[in-house]
Amino acid sequence: MEWTGHLRLMATWPLLPVALAQGLRLRSRVPRLPEAAGPREGVAAGGGTPLRLLVLGESTVAGVGAPTQEQALAAQLARALATRTGRTVQWQAVGKNGVTAAATHTLLVRRLQPEPQDAVVVVLGVNDTLALRGPSRWTSDLRRLIAAVREKTGPAPVFLAAVPPMGEFPALPAPLRTVLGIRARVLDQAAARLTHRLPDVHHVPLPGRFERDFFCHDGLHPSPAGYRAWADSLAAAMAQ
């Protein structure tokens, strides 16, 4: 499987010059959306002892594409978990636009206060794909990140959200869409393999194919409806 991934990456090399030029043009045209407004922590009402949830990662954790944090991923995930489990969920979103797995470790995790958690969700991969990370570097960065998170949170189960299928992002033209789609899929498969080698780390696939209403108007980030579908998918896997 690892060799298959490397072969797929090699197949994208001839397309890279055109894809990189398209990426630069796209960056100049697509508006940079703000992170969602509002508090990055809260409580989803339920019963019993609160379940402590930490959601960590890139722009989707920061809520880009949603007007408020209540419509973004972490809060919607907390509500979905409260509905499925009947428990109160105390949630915290720690995210930053543009971070890779390595930058999440150095910029975000080191700032966390030591505090036990019952579940940690890691949402990364788009920026590592854009940075042309290979699967070995990517999984090495994830290993270090997970170890650092557990130094702060204790031995909580860690859920790795699937790397989004960038080949389905409406804003990306061909062949950029093809190149990034292949590279994102290779990183996602590497992350899934990594979970088999680490204790209590789980890979959570995304909810089927993306429709246009999954995305906000930039064609790159989820809309509130997209975040809701993603949150429901994550909650279904986590509740098991």
LUMFI-250510 format. One record per residue (C-alpha): residue in three letters; y, z, x; residue number from 1. Coordinates in steps of 0.2 Angstrom, whole numbers, plus 5000, padded with zeros to 4 digits. Example, Ala and Ser with C-alpha at 12.3 -4.5 7.8 and 13.67 -1.06 7.14 Angstrom:
% residues 2
residuo->ala; v->4978; w->5039; u->5062; num->1
residuo->ser; v->4995; w->5036; u->5068; num->2
% end
This chain:
% residues 240
residuo->met; v->5000; w->5000; u->5000; num->1
residuo->glu; v->5012; w->5004; u->5014; num->2
residuo->trp; v->5009; w->4988; u->5023; num->3
residuo->thr; v->5012; w->4979; u->5006; num->4
residuo->gly; v->5029; w->4987; u->5005; num->5
residuo->his; v->5033; w->4981; u->5022; num->6
residuo->leu; v->5028; w->4964; u->5019; num->7
residuo->arg; v->5039; w->4963; u->5003; num->8
residuo->leu; v->5054; w->4969; u->5013; num->9
residuo->met; v->5051; w->4956; u->5026; num->10
residuo->ala; v->5051; w->4943; u->5012; num->11
residuo->thr; v->5069; w->4948; u->5008; num->12
residuo->trp; v->5076; w->4945; u->5025; num->13
residuo->pro; v->5080; w->4926; u->5023; num->14
residuo->leu; v->5090; w->4931; u->5008; num->15
residuo->leu; v->5100; w->4945; u->5016; num->16
residuo->pro; v->5115; w->4935; u->5022; num->17
residuo->val; v->5119; w->4928; u->5005; num->18
residuo->ala; v->5115; w->4944; u->4996; num->19
residuo->leu; v->5126; w->4954; u->5008; num->20
residuo->ala; v->5140; w->4942; u->5004; num->21
residuo->gln; v->5137; w->4944; u->4986; num->22
residuo->gly; v->5137; w->4962; u->4988; num->23
residuo->leu; v->5154; w->4962; u->4996; num->24
residuo->arg; v->5162; w->4951; u->4982; num->25
residuo->leu; v->5154; w->4962; u->4969; num->26
residuo->arg; v->5161; w->4978; u->4977; num->27
residuo->ser; v->5179; w->4970; u->4976; num->28
residuo->arg; v->5177; w->4965; u->4958; num->29
residuo->val; v->5168; w->4980; u->4949; num->30
residuo->pro; v->5179; w->4995; u->4945; num->31
residuo->arg; v->5174; w->5011; u->4953; num->32
residuo->leu; v->5171; w->5023; u->4938; num->33
residuo->pro; v->5175; w->5041; u->4939; num->34
residuo->glu; v->5162; w->5055; u->4939; num->35
residuo->ala; v->5160; w->5063; u->4921; num->36
residuo->ala; v->5173; w->5076; u->4916; num->37
residuo->gly; v->5169; w->5094; u->4912; num->38
residuo->pro; v->5159; w->5109; u->4919; num->39
residuo->arg; v->5143; w->5104; u->4929; num->40
residuo->glu; v->5133; w->5119; u->4922; num->41
residuo->gly; v->5129; w->5125; u->4905; num->42
residuo->val; v->5116; w->5132; u->4893; num->43
residuo->ala; v->5105; w->5122; u->4881; num->44
residuo->ala; v->5101; w->5135; u->4867; num->45
residuo->gly; v->5083; w->5139; u->4864; num->46
residuo->gly; v->5073; w->5155; u->4865; num->47
residuo->gly; v->5064; w->5167; u->4877; num->48
residuo->thr; v->5068; w->5169; u->4895; num->49
residuo->pro; v->5080; w->5155; u->4901; num->50
residuo->leu; v->5072; w->5141; u->4911; num->51
residuo->arg; v->5084; w->5138; u->4926; num->52
residuo->leu; v->5086; w->5119; u->4930; num->53
residuo->leu; v->5094; w->5111; u->4945; num->54
residuo->val; v->5098; w->5093; u->4945; num->55
residuo->leu; v->5103; w->5086; u->4962; num->56
residuo->gly; v->5107; w->5068; u->4968; num->57
residuo->glu; v->5119; w->5053; u->4967; num->58
residuo->ser; v->5131; w->5046; u->4955; num->59
residuo->thr; v->5120; w->5047; u->4940; num->60
residuo->val; v->5119; w->5066; u->4943; num->61
residuo->ala; v->5138; w->5066; u->4944; num->62
residuo->gly; v->5138; w->5057; u->4927; num->63
residuo->val; v->5146; w->5041; u->4932; num->64
residuo->gly; v->5146; w->5030; u->4916; num->65
residuo->ala; v->5148; w->5045; u->4904; num->66
residuo->pro; v->5164; w->5052; u->4898; num->67
residuo->thr; v->5159; w->5070; u->4900; num->68
residuo->gln; v->5145; w->5080; u->4908; num->69
residuo->glu; v->5138; w->5084; u->4891; num->70
residuo->gln; v->5134; w->5066; u->4889; num->71
residuo->ala; v->5127; w->5064; u->4906; num->72
residuo->leu; v->5110; w->5066; u->4913; num->73
residuo->ala; v->5109; w->5085; u->4917; num->74
residuo->ala; v->5115; w->5091; u->4901; num->75
residuo->gln; v->5105; w->5079; u->4890; num->76
residuo->leu; v->5090; w->5083; u->4900; num->77
residuo->ala; v->5093; w->5102; u->4897; num->78
residuo->arg; v->5094; w->5099; u->4878; num->79
residuo->ala; v->5078; w->5088; u->4878; num->80
residuo->leu; v->5069; w->5102; u->4888; num->81
residuo->ala; v->5075; w->5115; u->4876; num->82
residuo->thr; v->5069; w->5105; u->4861; num->83
residuo->arg; v->5052; w->5101; u->4869; num->84
residuo->thr; v->5049; w->5119; u->4875; num->85
residuo->gly; v->5058; w->5130; u->4863; num->86
residuo->arg; v->5066; w->5139; u->4878; num->87
residuo->thr; v->5084; w->5141; u->4883; num->88
residuo->val; v->5088; w->5130; u->4898; num->89
residuo->gln; v->5102; w->5135; u->4910; num->90
residuo->trp; v->5107; w->5120; u->4919; num->91
residuo->gln; v->5117; w->5115; u->4935; num->92
residuo->ala; v->5121; w->5097; u->4941; num->93
residuo->val; v->5125; w->5095; u->4959; num->94
residuo->gly; v->5129; w->5077; u->4962; num->95
residuo->lys; v->5141; w->5065; u->4972; num->96
residuo->asn; v->5145; w->5047; u->4970; num->97
residuo->gly; v->5138; w->5037; u->4985; num->98
residuo->val; v->5126; w->5049; u->4993; num->99
residuo->thr; v->5109; w->5045; u->5001; num->100
residuo->ala; v->5095; w->5057; u->5003; num->101
residuo->ala; v->5101; w->5061; u->5020; num->102
residuo->ala; v->5119; w->5064; u->5014; num->103
residuo->thr; v->5112; w->5075; u->4999; num->104
residuo->his; v->5104; w->5086; u->5012; num->105
residuo->thr; v->5120; w->5088; u->5023; num->106
residuo->leu; v->5134; w->5087; u->5010; num->107
residuo->leu; v->5126; w->5095; u->4995; num->108
residuo->val; v->5111; w->5106; u->4998; num->109
residuo->arg; v->5119; w->5116; u->5012; num->110
residuo->arg; v->5133; w->5121; u->5000; num->111
residuo->leu; v->5121; w->5128; u->4987; num->112
residuo->gln; v->5120; w->5147; u->4985; num->113
residuo->pro; v->5103; w->5154; u->4987; num->114
residuo->glu; v->5097; w->5156; u->4969; num->115
residuo->pro; v->5079; w->5155; u->4962; num->116
residuo->gln; v->5076; w->5140; u->4950; num->117
residuo->asp; v->5062; w->5136; u->4938; num->118
residuo->ala; v->5063; w->5117; u->4941; num->119
residuo->val; v->5072; w->5105; u->4952; num->120
residuo->val; v->5075; w->5087; u->4948; num->121
residuo->val; v->5080; w->5075; u->4962; num->122
residuo->val; v->5089; w->5058; u->4957; num->123
residuo->leu; v->5091; w->5047; u->4972; num->124
residuo->gly; v->5087; w->5030; u->4979; num->125
residuo->val; v->5101; w->5018; u->4973; num->126
residuo->asn; v->5112; w->5021; u->4988; num->127
residuo->asp; v->5097; w->5022; u->5000; num->128
residuo->thr; v->5092; w->5004; u->4993; num->129
residuo->leu; v->5110; w->4998; u->4996; num->130
residuo->ala; v->5109; w->5005; u->5014; num->131
residuo->leu; v->5094; w->4995; u->5017; num->132
residuo->arg; v->5083; w->5010; u->5021; num->133
residuo->gly; v->5065; w->5007; u->5025; num->134
residuo->pro; v->5051; w->5017; u->5017; num->135
residuo->ser; v->5047; w->5028; u->5032; num->136
residuo->arg; v->5065; w->5033; u->5034; num->137
residuo->trp; v->5067; w->5036; u->5016; num->138
residuo->thr; v->5052; w->5047; u->5014; num->139
residuo->ser; v->5056; w->5057; u->5030; num->140
residuo->asp; v->5074; w->5060; u->5022; num->141
residuo->leu; v->5066; w->5066; u->5006; num->142
residuo->arg; v->5054; w->5078; u->5015; num->143
residuo->arg; v->5068; w->5086; u->5024; num->144
residuo->leu; v->5078; w->5087; u->5008; num->145
residuo->ile; v->5064; w->5095; u->4998; num->146
residuo->ala; v->5061; w->5108; u->5012; num->147
residuo->ala; v->5080; w->5112; u->5012; num->148
residuo->val; v->5081; w->5113; u->4993; num->149
residuo->arg; v->5066; w->5125; u->4993; num->150
residuo->glu; v->5074; w->5136; u->5006; num->151
residuo->lys; v->5088; w->5139; u->4993; num->152
residuo->thr; v->5078; w->5139; u->4977; num->153
residuo->gly; v->5061; w->5146; u->4981; num->154
residuo->pro; v->5045; w->5137; u->4977; num->155
residuo->ala; v->5051; w->5128; u->4962; num->156
residuo->pro; v->5042; w->5112; u->4956; num->157
residuo->val; v->5052; w->5097; u->4961; num->158
residuo->phe; v->5052; w->5081; u->4951; num->159
residuo->leu; v->5057; w->5065; u->4959; num->160
residuo->ala; v->5065; w->5053; u->4947; num->161
residuo->ala; v->5060; w->5035; u->4950; num->162
residuo->val; v->5072; w->5024; u->4960; num->163
residuo->pro; v->5080; w->5014; u->4946; num->164
residuo->pro; v->5074; w->4996; u->4945; num->165
residuo->met; v->5089; w->4987; u->4953; num->166
residuo->gly; v->5082; w->4970; u->4949; num->167
residuo->glu; v->5087; w->4974; u->4930; num->168
residuo->phe; v->5105; w->4979; u->4934; num->169
residuo->pro; v->5116; w->4967; u->4923; num->170
residuo->ala; v->5130; w->4967; u->4936; num->171
residuo->leu; v->5120; w->4960; u->4950; num->172
residuo->pro; v->5119; w->4941; u->4953; num->173
residuo->ala; v->5104; w->4932; u->4960; num->174
residuo->pro; v->5098; w->4933; u->4974; num->175
residuo->leu; v->5106; w->4950; u->4977; num->176
residuo->arg; v->5097; w->4956; u->4961; num->177
residuo->thr; v->5080; w->4950; u->4968; num->178
residuo->val; v->5083; w->4958; u->4986; num->179
residuo->leu; v->5089; w->4975; u->4979; num->180
residuo->gly; v->5075; w->4975; u->4965; num->181
residuo->ile; v->5061; w->4972; u->4978; num->182
residuo->arg; v->5069; w->4985; u->4990; num->183
residuo->ala; v->5071; w->4998; u->4976; num->184
residuo->arg; v->5053; w->4996; u->4970; num->185
residuo->val; v->5047; w->4998; u->4988; num->186
residuo->leu; v->5056; w->5014; u->4990; num->187
residuo->asp; v->5050; w->5020; u->4973; num->188
residuo->gln; v->5032; w->5017; u->4977; num->189
residuo->ala; v->5034; w->5026; u->4994; num->190
residuo->ala; v->5042; w->5041; u->4985; num->191
residuo->ala; v->5027; w->5041; u->4973; num->192
residuo->arg; v->5015; w->5041; u->4987; num->193
residuo->leu; v->5024; w->5056; u->4995; num->194
residuo->thr; v->5022; w->5067; u->4980; num->195
residuo->his; v->5003; w->5066; u->4983; num->196
residuo->arg; v->5006; w->5074; u->5001; num->197
residuo->leu; v->5018; w->5088; u->4995; num->198
residuo->pro; v->5013; w->5103; u->4985; num->199
residuo->asp; v->5020; w->5104; u->4967; num->200
residuo->val; v->5031; w->5088; u->4969; num->201
residuo->his; v->5030; w->5075; u->4955; num->202
residuo->his; v->5036; w->5057; u->4953; num->203
residuo->val; v->5043; w->5053; u->4936; num->204
residuo->pro; v->5043; w->5035; u->4931; num->205
residuo->leu; v->5058; w->5028; u->4921; num->206
residuo->pro; v->5056; w->5024; u->4903; num->207
residuo->gly; v->5050; w->5005; u->4902; num->208
residuo->arg; v->5062; w->4991; u->4904; num->209
residuo->phe; v->5081; w->4993; u->4903; num->210
residuo->glu; v->5090; w->4985; u->4888; num->211
residuo->arg; v->5108; w->4981; u->4890; num->212
residuo->asp; v->5114; w->4996; u->4880; num->213
residuo->phe; v->5106; w->5007; u->4893; num->214
residuo->phe; v->5121; w->5003; u->4904; num->215
residuo->cys; v->5139; w->5007; u->4903; num->216
residuo->his; v->5152; w->4993; u->4905; num->217
residuo->asp; v->5150; w->4991; u->4924; num->218
residuo->gly; v->5132; w->4985; u->4922; num->219
residuo->leu; v->5127; w->4997; u->4936; num->220
residuo->his; v->5127; w->5015; u->4929; num->221
residuo->pro; v->5119; w->5022; u->4913; num->222
residuo->ser; v->5129; w->5024; u->4897; num->223
residuo->pro; v->5127; w->5040; u->4887; num->224
residuo->ala; v->5113; w->5031; u->4877; num->225
residuo->gly; v->5105; w->5027; u->4894; num->226
residuo->tyr; v->5106; w->5044; u->4900; num->227
residuo->arg; v->5099; w->5051; u->4884; num->228
residuo->ala; v->5084; w->5039; u->4886; num->229
residuo->trp; v->5081; w->5044; u->4904; num->230
residuo->ala; v->5083; w->5062; u->4900; num->231
residuo->asp; v->5070; w->5061; u->4886; num->232
residuo->ser; v->5058; w->5052; u->4898; num->233
residuo->leu; v->5060; w->5066; u->4911; num->234
residuo->ala; v->5059; w->5080; u->4899; num->235
residuo->ala; v->5042; w->5073; u->4892; num->236
residuo->ala; v->5035; w->5073; u->4909; num->237
residuo->met; v->5042; w->5090; u->4914; num->238
residuo->ala; v->5036; w->5099; u->4899; num->239
residuo->gln; v->5018; w->5095; u->4903; num->240
% end
